[in-house]
Every structure is written in C-alpha cells, then in structure tokens.
Amino acid sequence: MNPTPKSLGYQMPAEWQEHSATWLAWPYDLITFPDRLNQVEQVYCQIIEALSQQEKIKIIIQNEAVKNKILKKLESTKTILKNVEFYITDYADVWLRDYGPTFLKNNLKEKAWVKWQYNAYGHKFTDLLKDNNVFDLLDKKITGQKFLTDFIMEGGAMEVNGQGLALTTEECLLNPNRNSSLSKQDTEQLLKDYLGVDKVIWLKQGLVNDHTDGHIDEIARFVNTNTILVTWTDDKNNPNYERLVENYNLLLNQTTAQGDKLNIVKLPLPEIFYDNGQLMPASYANFYLANNCLLLPKFNLPSDQEAQKIIGHYFSDRLITLIDCNDLLYGGGAIHCITQQEPV
C-alpha cells in the first residue's frame, strides 16, 4: 500500500496562510459565457491586477496568441506583469478550483500536491471532461511530490482550517454520481488521508440550483481556525431557507479537531436570478483570500455592504477588493471557483 500524504506529514494549509501563487484558467468558452465573454475577461483583468500586487499569478491559456491578447488587456491596468506567468495547454473551462491540484505542506515546509479525479460534476457536462487531464499535462511544471488518487473530488467540495479540521457536504461527496462504491466512512478516511486532517464535519446540502451538487465553498468558509462564516437567510420563502437552517444548526454543535467550540457567524445570502427566473447559486462565501488582499463577490445589492462588513471584521489586515460577479456567476460559479492557491 502506497503511503498517503498524511502518513508522510503533509496537510492542506488554510487559505489565509502565505501563498507563492494563485492559479487561474483564462476564459474562452462561449458555451459557458455565450453573450458575456468580454465582460468576464474584464473581471479576470481586475482579479489579476489585484493579485499581482501580492503574489504570482499562473494562468493557463490555449496558445501564444491568447497570451498576447491578455498582456494587451493588462496594459491599461496596474498589474505587475513580472508576477504573471503563462502555461499553455489544452483545457475546456475556467473552474480550476475543481479540476486543479490541492497543494499540501509538511513541517519541513516541503510542498506536495494531490491530483484528484474530475468527472465534470457527475458527468453533467461532457465537454468539460478533458479538464481531468490538465494537470497531468502540467505536472512537470509543478513543484513538489505528486499524489495521484482514483478518488473523484472537486476542490470546491472541501474547506480546511489548517489545524486538522475539514468541512464538506453529503449532497456532493456522497452523491452516487461521484464515488458510488464508497461509504461515508470510506470517503471520510480518504479526506483525512489526502488532506492531512483529523476530523471532517459533514453538512447536508448546498445551495439550490448549484450544478456542483452542493459545494461547501458556497455555504461555509473558515476565516480563522475556529470561526466559520455560514450562508444564511431569514426569508422562509427562499428555497434555500430550510437547508441553510439545517446546516447552521449542525455547526452549532460542532468543535475543532482539538475539541474547542466553533464560532458560527451568519453571512447574508444574495438573491439573484437567471434570465429565465431561476434562482442563481450566488454566495458571498465564494470569496478568495490572497496574501494581503481579499477578493469579495459583489452583486450590486444592498447586502453587498453587510457581507463586506462581516468578512472584513476578520481580515482587517487585508485590502478588500470587490469584484462584480454577476457575469461570472452566469457560468455557474464565482471567484473561489476559478482560483486555486499554491502555498509558499
């Protein structure tokens, strides 16, 4: 039996721990963004500009022509171009959090990474299946030992506090369209082995109409080792109401891996609709923490200010950059879904 990351002393750091880089994949797919690709490209330019002040950005692109196009777009921004790197390969879409690597570290500050299997959210989107191969093609360009597993999982399905505790949802990781042969106990053990954690908290369901089958990064995020921001609504007519109440009540009775009580803080749920009237899986919990800044989704709603105040309370040391995510969300996700942190 091959050694697991945990047996070798590796664990996934918390997102607020220092990064060496953030990974992105440049948007180009007109299936995902049929009438708003240019707007989404502008969102990416804002994100790259903000991140380049703090750390390197590693951008996956299709070819040199795309690289030249991006550099031209960035000319009008304050992007620090020496911090932008490009990686040419074949890929389908932008949701790099989900098909990309999960980076690990050990006590010697050595870096490693896990290559999960990606099946496009239970084979919902066959055109995305090739993204499972992206980081097999790029693995020679990534520092650290590679841990390959047959376990099907997306990066947005789990959240860690860097001190032995992980969050996930039953709706996603126990869904038969992922790992149908595995029990809950088997799945939990794999999470412990590959993330280097000691305890897993299982919430029930994610947001309504989330094509990922309930990713955790839409409903619950750590902001320090014992504080979790949890998506919440007081509106009993909102289709998410009952599931969010259930998740909140579950977290109230939980502790850290060390047995300390968790601090559970409510985060407002934005209410955004597709053109056909269907509720979007919009969430302020889909923020991204960089070294000295925090990229926070905004939806041009009154609740934007409330969310900024709540999240900003825990990150007074970081510059909060608001990113309009209405066009990005049209494709099914927001800032956290398109980013992946690589630790120092």
N, C-alpha and C positions, 0 to 999 in steps of 0.2 A: 504494500500500500504506500502510495506517494505521500510525503509529508505535506501537511496543509500550511497555509500562511500562519495560522495561529500557533501551530506547533513549533514554528520557526521564529516566533516572537514578533510577527507582523500584525499591525492593526490599521484600520482606516482612520486617519486623523479627522477631527471635526473640521467643518468648512472654514471656521474662523482662524484656524491655525495657518501659519505662513505658507503662501504659495510660491512656487517658482514660475508657474504659468497657468493660463486658462486656455482650454481647447474650445474651438468653435468650428462649425462647418458652414461655409458661405451658402446662402440660399439661392436656388436657381429653379426650383421645381414649380412649374405652372399648375400642376395638379393640386399641390398644397396651397399655393397662393395665386389663384387664377387671374385676379384682377387687381392685385395689390403688391406685386413683387417689388416694384420700385420703392414703395413705402417701407417694406420690410428691409430692403437693403439700407435705407436711411437709418432705420432702427439699429441695424448692425454697426453702421458707422458711429453712431452715438455710443454704443457699448464698447467698441474697440477704442475710441477716443478716451473714454473714462478709464478703462482697464490699463491702457498703455502707460498711464501716469504711475501705475503701481507695480506692474509685473509684465512678463512677456505674454503675448497672445499667439497661440499656434493655430493657424487657420487652415482647414482642409479645403482644397479647391480642385477644380477639374483640370485646369491647364494654365499655361503661362499667360494666355490672353485674359483669363479671369483675374490673375494676379495684377496685371497692368491696369485693368478696369478698377479694381479695388484701390490701388495706390492713387489713381487719379481722383477717385471719390474722396479719399482721405486728405487730399491736398488742401481742401477748404476747412479742415478741422485742425484741432491742436494735438492730434495724435503724435506720439513719439515713435516715429517709424522704425527706429533701431530695435524697438521692442516687439515688432510684428514679424512673425515667421510664417512661411507658407509651406504646405505639404500637398503635393499633387498626387491624387489617387482617384479611383472610381468610387462614387458613393451616390446614394439616392436622395437623402433628405437631411434636414438640419438638426434632428433630435439627438444630438451627440451624447447628452447625458445618459440616454437609454442604450445606445449601442456601443458607446465608448468604454474605455478601461476604468476600473476603480483602482485608484492608487493607494498604496499602503506604505507604512514606515515601521521600522523596528527601533529598539532602544539605542542602537548604534547609528541611528539616522540614515540607515540604508533604505533605499527606495525599491519597491516592487509593485506589481500591478496584476489585477485579475482580469482575464478575458472571459466574460460570461457568454452564454449563447443568447442570441436575439432572434425571435421569431415573429417580429412585426406585430406585437400585441395579440398573440394568439392567432396568427395568420389572417388578421383582418385586412392587411394591406400588402398584397403580394409584391407590388412594385418596390416595397421597402426591404424585402428580404435580403437583398445583396449587401445591406449595411452590416450584416453579421460578419462580413469578410473584411471590412475596412481596416480594423486594427490588427488583423493577421497580415495584411499587406504592409502595414506601417510598423510592425513590431521591432524591426531592426533600428528604428529611429527613436525608440523609447528607452530611457534609462531604467535599469533595474530588472530583477528576475520576473519572468512571466509565469503566472499560474493559470493554467488552462483547465476549465471545468465544463462538464456537459450540462450544468445547471442553467436553465433558462431564466434570465432575470434582466430587468432594466434598472439602470442607475437611479431613476426617479422613484423606484419602488421601495427604497430604503433610505433611512436617515440615521446618523450616528452622532453621539456626543463626544467621541474621542476618549471616553473613560469607561468603555465596556458595555454601553447600552445602545441598542438599535430599535428603531420603530419601523413597522410595515403594516400592511393591511391584509386581511384574509381574502377580501374580494379579489386582490391581484395575485398574490403569491400562492394561494390555494385554489386558484381558478384552474379547472381541468384543461384549459387551452394553453397552459404553461408546462407544468411538470406533473402530469396526471398520475404517474406511478408513485409519487412521493406522498407520504403522510405529512401532517402538520409537524410532527416530531422530527421527521427526516429533514424537512425544509428548514426548520429552526436550527438543527445541528449544522447544516451546510452554511447558513448565515453566520453562525458562531465561528465555524472553521475558516471561512474565507474573508470575513470582515474583522476577525480577531476580537469579537465581543463575547461577553459572558451572559448577557440577558437580552431577550427580544420581547418587546411589547407589541402585541397584535391588536390593532384597531380593526373595526369591522369593515366599513365601506368608505370609499372616497366620494368624490362629487358626482352628481347626476350628469349624464352625457359625457363623462370622461372616457374617451376611447381606449385609455390605457388600463381600464378596469380598476381604477381607484388608486392611483399613485399617491404615496404618502406626501410628496412634496407639494401637493395642492391643499393639504388639510392639517399637517402638523410638522413644525420645524423647531429644532433646538436653537436657542440663542445663547445659551451657556450650558454648562454640564448638568444643571438641574432645573432649567426653565424651558418650557415648551409653549410656543405660540400655537394655538389651535383655532382653526377656522370656525366661525360661529355666526348664526343669525337668530334674531328674536322673532322673525316672521314665521309664524306657524303655517302659513300658506306657501312658503317656499318649499319646493320639492326636496331640498336638502335638509330641511329642519330636523326631522327625526333621526337621520343618520348622524348629523353633527352633534346632536344632544347625546346620542349613544356613545360616540367617540369621546366626548368631553367627560361624561360620567365614568367611562372606563379609565381615563387618565387620572382622575381624581384619586383613585385607589392604588396608584402605582408608585414605585420607588425607583431610584437609580440602581445600578448594579451593586453599589456599596450599601444599599438599604436606606438611603436618605430620601426624604419626602420630596416629590417633584412639585415645582411651582407651575401651575397651569394658567395661562393668560389667554383670554379670548381676543381673536383677531377678526374684524368685520369681514363679511362675505360680500363682494361686489356682485351686482345683478346686471348681467349683460346678455343680450340676446342676438342670435344669428338673424340673418335677413328673413328666414322662414318662421321666426318667432320662437325657435327652440332655445332653451337656456344654455348659455355657454359655460364651460368649466373654468370660470375666471376665479383667480385667487391672489390675494396679496402674499400668501405663504410661498409663492413661487419666486421669491427674491433670491439674489445671489450675493454672497459675501466675498469680496476681494481683499487684498492686503490692507488697504487704507480707505476703501470705499464700499458702499453697499448699493447695488442696483435694485431698485424697487419698482415693481409694476405700478403704473397708474392707468386709470380707465376714464379719466375726466368725469369723475363722480364726487359728490360731497364726502364719501367715505375714504377717498384718497388721503385727505389730511389726517383723518383719525388713524388710519393704518400707519402713516408716516410717523405720527407721534408715538404710537405704541412700539413700533420696531425701533425707532430712533432712540428711545429710552435705554435700550440695551446696547446700543452701538454709538455712543456719544463721541467715540474716538475715530469714527469713520464718516467720510463725506457721503451723504445720501444723494444719489443721482436718480431722479425719477425718469422712467422710460415708459413712453406711451405704448402699451401692449395690445391695443385694440386690433391692429392689423396682424400682428404676430399670433395673437390668440385665435384668429380666424383659422389658422392651420392646425390648431389643437393644443398649443402649449404656450409658455411664456419664457421668461429669462432663465430660470433654473433649468428648464428642459433643454435649452440649446447650449449650455455651458458645462464644462467639466474641469474641476480644479486639479492641478498637479502640485503636490507639496514640494517644499524645498528638499 
